[in-house]
Amino acid sequence: MPLAENAVYFFHFVALCLVWPYLPLFLSRYVSEAELGLLLGATRLVGVAASPAWAWLADAKCGRGPIFALSWLCWQLLTPLVLVAARTRVLALVLIARSVFEAPLIPFVDAGVVARASFGAARLYGSLSWGLTAPVAGYVYANYGF
């Protein structure tokens, strides 16, 4: 199994585990329950709609590699911006943009792994990273805040 796929799954799932389980709790400090439901629902719908567009762009223009690199970089840059935007009216735009750039990440990695390596072994690293990160993140957030 190539190390690159293992590392991508491992670190991507660490990043997911640090944000997604706690994002509703964090955002609930700044928006109402109705707004929170609308924001999180909209981000999922945008992500579903964006995935085919990213796939078309990769197939028609430049391949998965450059699209993956661009989307991963933008997703990483937008994630800490959510902390700042939570207090402003641009929160919805930041969350939607983040969802657009997150949309192709796992499908592109999955496609690459299926073509070259053992899919189950690679996804195991994602599961392990989530399992190792979740208790630590929960402890840190509960005791030190976020």
C-alpha positions in Angstrom: 0.0 0.0 0.0 1.5 3.3 -1.0 2.3 5.6 1.9 0.7 8.6 0.2 -2.8 7.2 0.2 -2.4 6.1 3.8 -1.2 9.6 4.8 -4.0 11.3 2.9 -6.7 9.2 4.6 -5.1 9.5 8.0 -4.6 13.3 8.0 -7.9 14.1 6.2 -9.9 12.2 8.7 -8.0 13.8 11.6 -9.0 17.2 10.1 -12.6 16.1 9.7 -12.7 14.7 13.2 -11.4 18.0 14.7 -14.1 20.0 12.9 -17.3 18.3 11.9 -18.5 16.7 15.2 -18.0 20.0 17.0 -18.9 22.5 14.4 -22.7 22.6 15.3 -21.8 23.2 19.0 -19.4 26.0 18.1 -21.8 27.7 15.7 -24.7 27.4 18.1 -23.0 30.2 20.1 -23.5 32.6 17.2 -26.6 31.6 15.3 -30.1 30.4 16.2 -31.1 26.7 16.0 -33.0 27.4 12.8 -30.1 29.2 11.2 -27.8 26.4 12.2 -29.9 23.8 10.6 -30.3 25.8 7.5 -26.5 26.5 7.3 -25.4 22.9 7.9 -28.1 21.5 5.5 -27.2 24.0 2.8 -23.5 23.0 3.0 -24.3 19.3 2.6 -26.6 20.1 -0.4 -23.9 22.3 -2.0 -21.3 19.6 -1.5 -23.5 17.0 -3.2 -24.1 19.4 -6.1 -20.4 20.4 -6.4 -19.1 16.9 -6.6 -20.2 16.2 -10.2 -18.9 19.6 -11.3 -15.5 18.9 -9.9 -15.5 15.5 -11.5 -16.4 17.0 -14.9 -13.7 19.6 -14.5 -11.1 17.0 -13.6 -12.1 14.7 -16.5 -12.4 17.5 -19.1 -9.5 19.8 -18.2 -6.6 18.7 -16.0 -7.1 15.4 -14.2 -7.7 14.7 -10.5 -4.2 15.7 -9.2 -4.4 19.5 -9.7 -8.1 19.6 -8.7 -7.4 17.6 -5.6 -4.4 19.9 -4.6 -6.4 23.1 -5.2 -9.5 21.9 -3.4 -7.5 20.5 -0.4 -5.6 23.8 -0.1 -8.7 26.0 -0.3 -10.5 23.7 2.2 -7.7 23.9 4.7 -7.5 27.7 4.3 -11.3 28.2 4.7 -11.5 26.0 7.8 -9.9 28.4 10.3 -11.8 31.2 8.6 -15.0 29.7 10.0 -13.8 30.7 13.5 -13.6 34.3 12.4 -16.7 34.3 10.2 -18.9 32.8 12.9 -19.3 36.3 14.3 -20.1 38.0 11.0 -22.7 37.9 8.2 -20.3 36.1 5.8 -20.5 32.9 7.8 -22.9 31.3 5.2 -20.5 32.2 2.3 -17.5 30.7 4.1 -19.3 27.5 5.0 -20.6 27.1 1.5 -17.2 27.8 -0.1 -15.6 25.3 2.3 -18.2 22.7 1.3 -17.6 23.3 -2.4 -13.8 22.7 -1.9 -14.4 19.7 0.4 -16.7 18.0 -2.1 -14.1 16.3 -4.4 -11.6 15.3 -1.7 -12.7 11.8 -0.6 -14.2 10.8 -4.0 -10.9 11.6 -5.8 -8.8 9.9 -3.2 -11.1 6.9 -3.2 -10.9 6.7 -7.0 -7.1 6.8 -6.9 -6.8 4.2 -4.2 -9.3 1.8 -6.0 -7.1 2.1 -9.1 -3.8 1.4 -7.4 -4.1 -0.2 -4.0 -6.3 -1.9 -1.4 -9.2 0.3 -0.7 -10.0 -1.4 2.6 -6.5 -1.0 3.9 -6.3 2.6 3.0 -9.7 3.5 4.6 -8.5 1.7 7.7 -6.0 4.6 8.2 -8.9 7.0 8.1 -10.9 5.0 10.7 -7.8 4.7 12.9 -7.1 8.4 12.8 -10.7 9.3 13.6 -10.7 6.8 16.5 -7.5 8.2 17.9 -8.4 11.8 17.4 -12.0 11.9 18.6 -11.3 11.1 22.3 -8.3 13.6 22.4 -10.3 16.3 20.7 -13.3 15.8 22.9 -11.2 16.0 26.0 -9.4 19.1 24.9 -12.6 20.9 23.8 -14.4 19.9 27.0 -11.6 21.0 29.3 -10.0 23.9 27.4 -12.7 25.1 25.0 -12.4 25.9 21.4 
